[in-house]
Amino acid sequence: MAKTVLELKGVSQYFPGIKALDHVDFRLEEGQIHALIGENGAGKSTLVKILTGIYRPTAGEFLLDGKAVHFHGPTDSQHAGIAAIHQEAVMFPDLSITENIWMAHQARTKLGFLDHPAMRKKTQAILDQLGMKEDPKTLVRDLSVAGRHMVEIAKALSMEARVVIMDEPTSALSLREVEELFEIIHQLKAAGKTIIFISHKFEEVFGIADSYTVLRDGKFIGSGLLAETDTASLVKMMVGRSIDQLFPKEHIEKGATILEVKGLGKTGIFKDISFNLHKGEILGFFGLVGSGRSDIMNAIVGIAPPDEGEIQINGKVSHLHSIQDAIRHKIGYVPEDRQNQGAVIKMSIRENITLPQIDKIGRLGVIDRKKEQAMTGDFGKRFEIRAASYEQKVLSLSGGNQQKVVLAKWLATEPEILILDEPTKGIDIATKWAVYQYIFKMAKQGMAIILVSSELPEVLGMADRVMVMHEGRLAGGFDRGQADSETIMHAAIGRHADRSPS
């Protein structure tokens, strides 16, 4: 029988008005990849914060190698051999890879000075192990999002951690990078490391993990071996019911053309982008990381205007130079990067939802609090935002609830065109289902929707047509009946020659 490395017994974590964890049991065996599964707000983040010493549990026991431990902060957790790689990596962009990796545990000479040569040498060895080509002196700001995640993994390896927690580690990675990450995880397992793997993507959970624990509403629901269960059973444990049809898509008759893009280009990023969008239509945009999908959307809404081409809205040429211009043209935009672009995370839920609507809920610079509260309550309930109150800062919410705030914020503007860039990124399967239903409901009411996603099932399940990007170009356009996984993926990797996607 495998050795139990870490165990929580009857652990509870209470906050004013919130029971984040309620008598939860959790057991981790040495050398296993253990999936921690649950909806947003189920208690996963709270459990991770207990393991990493950020929170001290209100009640219950925390055992490490069978002995009770009491962490007084993250440093205690690190010294005990526990390292976390978070979904939103917090790094120092103006420092090098080496400096970021060794920030909390610098190597020193016998005289107490920082041993820079030793740290660079060890960093190079770790980067080689991870297959990274970057120089240890490279500044983090010059890395891609995927590169930054790899630096976080390198940091965990530098600490010689016994337990590595990976929170949505693939959210910003391409398919190739996901495969490389899984190889690294298997290497860690072979070296005797224990992995806690947190993901909303069931294909990843079943593809990499050995065992699982399911939380729901802060309570322990069940655990076991993944070889002895299936997706339907896990979903039922997560949400308390079965979800028979994830994608509620039905046929909707398209209305008039509301958006037409002609020959759009931005030097060095994308070129010759042409397509149209109809009222009541869900237009999918698919492509691998770096294909230019998000750049095109940023150009359309005026965040980074194009160098060439034309955008027509309702038949009129429009020049958008800011997100305010987009709002005036009845365009809503939910960006992929929710923390830096989607929400003002240091402001409250209320302030975020009503921010684009200040002109509507105020007069002469004075906000009508009743209108503000009514709008917040309406959209907060629609998206089931879980918080102690709508005055809670967005920064303190789980990733999924942050995404719900961003969705609520833009849908409150009552757009005629809605651009959704990875709208279900980091969202659990039950919330995805609710978001899909809402997207379909809006399309049925005549809203024109662009759905940008790196998840093929999502695009195929929801879109009426699919535009496929490859290296800054449109590689193909497919009607719903023509689109299948193989055809779309071939186009995405440049093996399809269709250049008439509009």
C-alpha positions as CSV (number, residue, x, y, z in Angstrom):
1,M,0.0,0.0,0.0
2,A,1.3,3.4,-1.0
3,K,2.5,5.7,1.8
4,T,0.3,8.6,2.8
5,V,2.3,11.8,2.4
6,L,-0.3,14.4,3.4
7,E,-3.7,14.2,5.1
8,L,-6.5,16.6,6.2
9,K,-9.0,15.3,8.7
10,G,-12.3,17.1,9.3
11,V,-10.8,20.4,8.2
12,S,-13.0,23.5,8.3
13,Q,-12.4,27.1,7.2
14,Y,-14.9,29.8,8.2
15,F,-15.0,33.4,7.2
16,P,-17.6,36.0,8.2
17,G,-20.8,34.8,6.5
18,I,-19.0,32.0,4.6
19,K,-18.3,28.4,5.4
20,A,-15.5,27.8,2.8
21,L,-14.7,24.3,4.0
22,D,-16.9,22.2,6.2
23,H,-15.3,19.1,7.8
24,V,-13.3,18.1,4.7
25,D,-11.2,15.0,4.5
26,F,-8.3,14.8,2.0
27,R,-5.6,12.2,1.6
28,L,-2.6,12.3,-0.7
29,E,-0.5,9.2,-1.4
30,E,3.2,9.3,-2.4
31,G,4.1,9.2,-6.1
32,Q,0.5,9.8,-7.2
33,I,-1.1,12.4,-9.5
34,H,-4.2,13.4,-7.6
35,A,-7.0,15.4,-9.2
36,L,-8.8,17.9,-7.0
37,I,-12.3,18.4,-8.6
38,G,-15.1,20.8,-7.9
39,E,-17.1,23.7,-9.2
40,N,-15.9,27.3,-8.7
41,G,-16.6,28.1,-5.1
42,A,-16.5,24.4,-4.1
43,G,-13.5,25.0,-1.8
44,K,-10.6,24.0,-3.9
45,S,-8.7,27.3,-3.6
46,T,-9.3,27.4,0.1
47,L,-7.9,23.9,0.6
48,V,-4.8,24.9,-1.5
49,K,-4.3,28.0,0.7
50,I,-4.4,25.8,3.8
51,L,-1.8,23.4,2.3
52,T,0.4,26.3,1.3
53,G,0.2,28.0,4.7
54,I,-1.8,31.1,3.6
55,Y,-4.7,30.1,5.8
56,R,-4.7,28.3,9.2
57,P,-7.7,26.0,9.4
58,T,-10.5,27.0,11.8
59,A,-10.8,23.3,12.8
60,G,-9.5,19.9,12.0
61,E,-6.1,18.2,11.7
62,F,-3.3,18.7,9.1
63,L,-1.0,15.7,9.0
64,L,2.3,15.4,7.1
65,D,4.0,12.0,7.1
66,G,1.5,11.1,9.9
67,K,2.5,14.0,12.2
68,A,0.4,17.0,13.0
69,V,1.7,20.3,11.5
70,H,0.8,23.9,12.0
71,F,2.0,26.3,9.2
72,H,2.3,29.9,10.2
73,G,2.8,31.1,6.7
74,P,3.9,30.1,3.1
75,T,7.5,29.8,4.2
76,D,6.7,26.9,6.6
77,S,4.8,25.1,3.8
78,Q,7.8,25.5,1.4
79,H,10.2,24.3,4.0
80,A,7.9,21.2,4.5
81,G,8.3,20.5,0.7
82,I,5.0,21.8,-0.6
83,A,5.1,24.1,-3.7
84,A,2.2,25.6,-5.7
85,I,1.9,26.6,-9.3
86,H,-1.0,29.0,-9.5
87,Q,-3.4,29.6,-12.5
88,E,-2.5,33.3,-12.5
89,A,1.3,33.3,-12.1
90,V,2.5,36.2,-9.8
91,M,6.0,37.1,-11.0
92,F,8.5,39.9,-11.2
93,P,8.5,40.9,-14.9
94,D,11.6,43.1,-14.7
95,L,13.8,40.4,-13.0
96,S,15.4,37.5,-14.8
97,I,14.3,33.9,-14.9
98,T,17.0,33.0,-12.4
99,E,16.0,35.8,-10.0
100,N,12.4,34.8,-10.1
101,I,13.1,31.2,-9.4
102,W,15.4,31.9,-6.4
103,M,13.5,34.9,-5.0
104,A,12.4,33.2,-1.8
105,H,15.4,30.8,-1.2
106,Q,18.6,32.3,-2.6
107,A,21.8,30.3,-2.7
108,R,24.5,32.0,-0.7
109,T,28.3,31.7,-0.4
110,K,30.0,30.7,2.9
111,L,30.4,34.4,3.7
112,G,26.7,35.0,3.3
113,F,26.7,36.8,-0.1
114,L,24.3,35.8,-2.9
115,D,25.9,33.1,-5.0
116,H,24.8,34.2,-8.5
117,P,27.0,31.7,-10.5
118,A,25.6,28.8,-8.5
119,M,22.0,30.0,-9.0
120,R,22.5,30.5,-12.7
121,K,24.1,27.0,-13.0
122,K,21.2,25.4,-11.2
123,T,18.7,27.4,-13.2
124,Q,20.3,26.2,-16.5
125,A,20.1,22.6,-15.3
126,I,16.4,22.9,-14.4
127,L,15.6,24.7,-17.7
128,D,17.3,21.9,-19.6
129,Q,15.3,19.4,-17.7
130,L,12.1,21.2,-18.7
131,G,13.2,21.6,-22.3
132,M,13.2,25.4,-22.2
133,K,15.6,27.1,-24.6
134,E,15.6,30.5,-22.8
135,D,18.8,31.9,-21.2
136,P,18.6,32.1,-17.4
137,K,19.3,35.8,-17.7
138,T,16.2,36.4,-19.8
139,L,13.7,38.9,-18.2
140,V,10.3,37.4,-17.4
141,R,8.5,40.2,-19.2
142,D,10.0,38.8,-22.4
143,L,8.4,35.4,-21.9
144,S,5.1,34.2,-23.2
145,V,2.3,33.3,-20.7
146,A,3.3,29.7,-21.3
147,G,6.9,30.5,-20.6
148,R,6.0,32.1,-17.3
149,H,4.1,29.0,-16.3
150,M,7.2,26.9,-17.0
151,V,9.2,29.2,-14.8
152,E,6.7,28.6,-12.0
153,I,7.3,24.8,-12.5
154,A,11.1,25.5,-12.5
155,K,10.7,27.3,-9.2
156,A,8.9,24.3,-7.6
157,L,11.7,22.0,-8.9
158,S,14.4,24.4,-7.4
159,M,12.7,24.0,-4.0
160,E,13.0,20.2,-4.3
161,A,9.4,20.0,-3.4
162,R,7.8,16.7,-2.5
163,V,4.3,17.8,-3.2
164,V,3.6,20.1,-6.2
165,I,0.2,21.7,-6.6
166,M,-0.8,22.6,-10.1
167,D,-3.8,24.9,-10.4
168,E,-5.1,25.0,-14.0
169,P,-1.6,24.7,-15.3
170,T,-2.7,24.2,-19.0
171,S,-5.0,27.2,-19.2
172,A,-2.5,29.3,-21.3
173,L,-0.7,26.5,-23.1
174,S,-0.9,25.3,-26.7
175,L,-1.6,21.6,-27.5
176,R,2.1,21.0,-27.9
177,E,3.0,22.7,-24.7
178,V,0.3,20.7,-22.8
179,E,1.9,17.5,-24.1
180,E,5.3,18.7,-23.0
181,L,3.9,19.6,-19.5
182,F,2.3,16.2,-19.2
183,E,5.7,14.6,-19.9
184,I,7.2,16.7,-17.2
185,I,4.5,15.7,-14.7
186,H,5.2,12.0,-15.5
187,Q,8.9,12.7,-14.9
188,L,8.1,14.3,-11.5
189,K,6.0,11.3,-10.6
190,A,8.7,8.9,-11.7
191,A,11.1,10.8,-9.4
192,G,8.8,10.2,-6.5
193,K,7.0,13.6,-6.4
194,T,3.3,13.8,-5.5
195,I,1.2,16.1,-7.7
196,I,-2.2,17.7,-6.9
197,F,-3.7,18.5,-10.3
198,I,-6.6,21.0,-10.5
199,S,-8.4,21.3,-13.9
200,H,-11.9,21.8,-15.2
201,K,-11.0,19.8,-18.3
202,F,-12.0,16.3,-17.8
203,E,-10.0,15.0,-20.8
204,E,-6.9,16.3,-18.9
205,V,-7.9,14.8,-15.6
206,F,-8.5,11.3,-17.1
207,G,-5.4,11.7,-19.2
208,I,-2.9,12.5,-16.5
209,A,-4.3,11.7,-13.0
210,D,-4.4,8.5,-11.0
211,S,-6.9,9.4,-8.2
212,Y,-9.4,12.1,-7.4
213,T,-11.2,14.0,-4.6
214,V,-14.4,15.9,-5.3
215,L,-15.6,18.9,-3.3
216,R,-19.0,20.5,-3.5
217,D,-20.1,23.6,-1.5
218,G,-17.1,23.3,0.8
219,K,-17.8,19.7,1.6
220,F,-16.0,16.4,0.9
221,I,-18.2,14.4,-1.6
222,G,-16.0,11.5,-2.5
223,S,-12.6,10.2,-3.7
224,G,-11.3,7.2,-5.5
225,L,-9.3,5.9,-8.5
226,L,-10.1,7.5,-11.8
227,A,-9.8,4.1,-13.5
228,E,-12.9,3.1,-11.6
229,T,-15.2,6.0,-12.5
230,D,-16.3,8.1,-15.6
231,T,-17.1,11.7,-16.5
232,A,-20.8,11.4,-15.9
233,S,-20.3,10.1,-12.4
234,L,-17.8,12.9,-11.5
235,V,-20.1,15.6,-12.9
236,K,-23.0,14.3,-10.8
237,M,-20.7,14.4,-7.7
238,M,-19.7,17.9,-8.6
239,V,-23.1,19.5,-9.1
240,G,-25.4,17.1,-7.4
241,R,-27.3,16.3,-10.6
242,S,-26.5,15.0,-14.1
243,I,-26.1,17.3,-17.0
244,D,-27.5,15.5,-20.0
245,Q,-26.7,18.0,-22.7
246,L,-23.7,20.3,-22.2
247,F,-24.3,22.3,-25.4
248,P,-27.9,23.5,-25.7
249,K,-27.5,24.7,-29.4
250,E,-30.5,24.8,-31.7
251,H,-30.9,26.1,-35.2
252,I,-31.6,29.8,-35.4
253,E,-32.5,31.7,-38.6
254,K,-29.8,34.3,-39.2
255,G,-30.8,37.9,-39.4
256,A,-29.2,40.8,-41.4
257,T,-25.5,41.3,-41.5
258,I,-24.5,43.5,-38.6
259,L,-20.7,43.4,-38.8
260,E,-18.5,43.1,-41.8
261,V,-14.7,43.0,-41.7
262,K,-12.7,43.5,-44.9
263,G,-9.0,43.0,-45.4
264,L,-8.1,43.8,-41.8
265,G,-4.4,43.7,-41.0
266,K,-1.9,44.7,-38.4
267,T,1.8,44.6,-39.3
268,G,3.6,41.5,-38.1
269,I,0.5,40.1,-36.3
270,F,-2.3,39.3,-38.7
271,K,-3.2,40.0,-42.4
272,D,-6.1,40.0,-44.9
273,I,-8.8,39.1,-42.4
274,S,-12.3,39.2,-43.9
275,F,-15.6,37.9,-42.5
276,N,-19.1,38.9,-41.7
277,L,-21.4,38.4,-38.7
278,H,-25.2,38.2,-38.7
279,K,-27.8,39.0,-36.1
280,G,-28.7,35.8,-34.1
281,E,-25.5,34.1,-35.2
282,I,-22.8,32.5,-33.1
283,L,-19.6,32.7,-35.1
284,G,-16.7,30.6,-33.7
285,F,-13.1,31.6,-33.9
286,F,-10.6,28.8,-33.4
287,G,-6.8,28.6,-33.5
288,L,-3.8,27.5,-31.6
289,V,-2.0,29.8,-29.1
290,G,-0.3,32.6,-31.1
291,S,-2.6,32.3,-34.1
292,G,-3.8,35.9,-33.8
293,R,-7.4,35.3,-32.7
294,S,-7.3,37.7,-29.7
295,D,-5.4,40.3,-31.7
296,I,-8.1,40.5,-34.3
297,M,-10.7,41.0,-31.6
298,N,-8.6,43.8,-29.9
299,A,-8.5,45.5,-33.3
300,I,-12.3,45.3,-33.9
301,V,-13.1,46.8,-30.5
302,G,-10.5,49.6,-30.8
303,I,-8.0,48.4,-28.1
304,A,-5.3,48.1,-30.8
305,P,-6.7,49.5,-34.1
306,P,-5.7,47.8,-37.3
307,D,-3.2,49.3,-39.8
308,E,-5.3,48.4,-42.8
309,G,-8.7,47.2,-43.8
310,E,-12.3,48.3,-43.0
311,I,-14.9,47.5,-40.3
312,Q,-18.6,48.1,-41.1
313,I,-21.3,48.1,-38.4
314,N,-24.8,48.0,-39.8
315,G,-23.5,48.9,-43.2
316,K,-21.6,52.0,-42.1
317,V,-17.8,52.2,-42.0
318,S,-16.7,52.6,-38.3
319,H,-13.4,53.7,-36.8
320,L,-13.1,52.5,-33.3
321,H,-10.1,53.7,-31.3
322,S,-11.1,52.7,-27.8
323,I,-13.3,50.4,-25.8
324,Q,-15.6,53.4,-25.2
325,D,-16.1,53.7,-28.9
326,A,-17.0,50.0,-29.0
327,I,-19.6,50.5,-26.2
328,R,-21.1,53.4,-28.1
329,H,-21.4,51.1,-31.2
330,K,-23.2,48.5,-29.0
331,I,-20.3,46.1,-28.9
332,G,-19.5,44.2,-25.7
333,Y,-16.1,42.5,-25.3
334,V,-15.1,39.9,-22.7
335,P,-11.3,39.6,-23.1
336,E,-9.3,36.5,-22.4
337,D,-7.1,38.1,-19.7
338,R,-9.7,38.8,-17.1
339,Q,-7.3,40.1,-14.4
340,N,-5.6,42.7,-16.5
341,Q,-8.2,43.6,-19.1
342,G,-11.6,42.2,-18.0
343,A,-12.0,43.4,-14.4
344,V,-10.6,46.0,-12.1
345,I,-9.7,43.4,-9.5
346,K,-9.1,45.9,-6.6
347,M,-12.7,47.2,-7.0
348,S,-15.9,45.5,-5.7
349,I,-18.2,43.3,-7.7
350,R,-20.8,46.1,-7.7
351,E,-18.3,48.6,-9.0
352,N,-17.1,46.3,-11.8
353,I,-20.6,45.3,-13.0
354,T,-21.8,48.9,-13.2
355,L,-18.5,50.5,-14.4
356,P,-19.4,50.7,-18.1
357,Q,-22.8,51.9,-17.2
358,I,-22.0,54.9,-15.1
359,D,-23.6,57.3,-17.6
360,K,-26.9,55.3,-17.4
361,I,-27.1,55.0,-13.6
362,G,-25.9,58.5,-12.7
363,R,-26.6,62.1,-13.5
364,L,-24.3,65.1,-13.3
365,G,-21.7,62.9,-11.7
366,V,-24.0,61.6,-9.0
367,I,-24.7,57.8,-9.1
368,D,-28.2,56.6,-8.4
369,R,-27.5,53.9,-5.8
370,K,-30.9,52.2,-6.2
371,K,-30.3,51.7,-10.0
372,E,-26.7,50.6,-9.3
373,Q,-27.8,48.0,-6.7
374,A,-30.7,46.8,-8.9
375,M,-28.3,46.3,-11.9
376,T,-25.7,44.5,-9.7
377,G,-28.3,42.2,-8.1
378,D,-29.9,41.3,-11.4
379,F,-26.7,40.3,-13.2
380,G,-25.1,38.9,-10.0
381,K,-28.0,36.5,-9.7
382,R,-28.1,35.6,-13.4
383,F,-24.5,34.4,-13.2
384,E,-24.7,33.0,-9.7
385,I,-21.7,35.0,-8.5
386,R,-20.7,33.4,-5.2
387,A,-19.5,36.0,-2.6
388,A,-20.2,37.2,0.9
389,S,-21.7,40.3,-0.7
390,Y,-21.5,42.4,-3.9
391,E,-19.1,44.7,-2.0
392,Q,-16.5,42.0,-1.9
393,K,-13.3,42.8,-3.9
394,V,-13.0,40.9,-7.2
395,L,-9.4,40.2,-6.2
396,S,-10.6,37.9,-3.4
397,L,-12.9,35.8,-5.7
398,S,-12.0,32.5,-7.3
399,G,-11.0,32.5,-10.9
400,G,-14.3,31.3,-12.1
401,N,-16.3,33.9,-10.1
402,Q,-14.0,36.6,-11.5
403,Q,-14.9,35.4,-15.0
404,K,-18.6,35.6,-14.0
405,V,-18.2,39.2,-12.9
406,V,-16.6,40.1,-16.3
407,L,-19.4,38.4,-18.2
408,A,-22.0,40.2,-16.1
409,K,-20.2,43.5,-16.6
410,W,-20.4,43.4,-20.4
411,L,-23.8,41.9,-20.7
412,A,-25.2,44.6,-18.5
413,T,-24.3,47.1,-21.4
414,E,-27.0,45.4,-23.5
415,P,-24.8,44.9,-26.6
416,E,-26.0,44.1,-30.1
417,I,-22.6,42.4,-30.9
418,L,-20.9,40.4,-28.2
419,I,-17.3,39.2,-28.5
420,L,-16.4,36.4,-26.1
421,D,-12.7,35.5,-25.9
422,E,-12.3,32.2,-24.0
423,P,-15.5,32.9,-21.9
424,T,-15.4,29.6,-20.0
425,K,-11.6,29.6,-19.3
426,G,-11.2,28.4,-15.7
427,I,-14.9,27.8,-15.2
428,D,-16.3,24.5,-14.0
429,I,-18.5,22.3,-16.1
430,A,-21.8,23.3,-14.4
431,T,-21.1,27.0,-14.8
432,K,-20.0,26.3,-18.4
433,W,-23.4,24.8,-19.0
434,A,-25.1,27.9,-17.5
435,V,-22.9,30.2,-19.7
436,Y,-23.7,28.2,-22.8
437,Q,-27.4,28.5,-22.1
438,Y,-27.1,32.2,-21.7
439,I,-25.1,32.6,-24.9
440,F,-27.7,30.6,-26.8
441,K,-30.5,32.6,-25.2
442,M,-28.9,35.9,-26.3
443,A,-28.4,34.6,-29.9
444,K,-32.1,33.6,-29.9
445,Q,-33.0,37.1,-29.0
446,G,-31.0,38.4,-32.0
447,M,-27.7,39.2,-30.5
448,A,-24.7,38.6,-32.8
449,I,-22.0,36.7,-31.0
450,I,-18.3,35.9,-31.8
451,L,-17.1,33.0,-29.7
452,V,-13.3,32.8,-29.5
453,S,-12.1,29.5,-28.0
454,S,-9.2,27.1,-27.9
455,E,-11.6,24.3,-26.8
456,L,-12.7,22.4,-29.9
457,P,-15.8,20.8,-28.3
458,E,-17.0,24.3,-27.3
459,V,-16.6,25.8,-30.8
460,L,-18.2,22.8,-32.5
461,G,-21.0,22.5,-30.0
462,M,-22.0,26.2,-30.0
463,A,-21.0,27.9,-33.3
464,D,-23.1,28.2,-36.5
465,R,-19.9,28.8,-38.5
466,V,-16.3,28.4,-37.5
467,M,-13.4,30.6,-38.7
468,V,-10.0,29.0,-38.2
469,M,-6.8,30.9,-37.7
470,H,-3.2,29.9,-38.5
471,E,-0.2,32.2,-38.0
472,G,-2.1,35.4,-38.4
473,R,-4.2,34.3,-41.4
474,L,-7.7,32.9,-41.8
475,A,-7.0,29.2,-42.8
476,G,-10.6,28.2,-43.4
477,G,-14.2,28.9,-42.8
478,F,-16.7,26.1,-42.2
479,D,-20.5,25.9,-41.8
480,R,-21.8,23.9,-38.8
481,G,-22.5,20.8,-41.0
482,Q,-19.0,20.9,-42.5
483,A,-17.1,21.3,-39.2
484,D,-15.6,18.3,-37.4
485,S,-12.6,18.0,-35.1
486,E,-10.2,16.6,-37.7
487,T,-11.0,19.2,-40.4
488,I,-10.7,22.1,-37.9
489,M,-7.5,20.9,-36.4
490,H,-5.9,20.4,-39.9
491,A,-6.8,24.0,-40.8
492,A,-5.4,25.2,-37.4
493,I,-2.0,23.6,-38.1
494,G,-1.8,24.9,-41.7
495,R,-2.8,21.8,-43.6
496,H,-6.0,23.2,-45.1
497,A,-6.0,25.5,-48.1
498,D,-9.5,26.9,-47.8
499,R,-9.1,30.7,-48.1
500,S,-12.8,31.7,-48.5
501,P,-14.1,31.7,-45.0
502,S,-16.6,34.5,-45.0
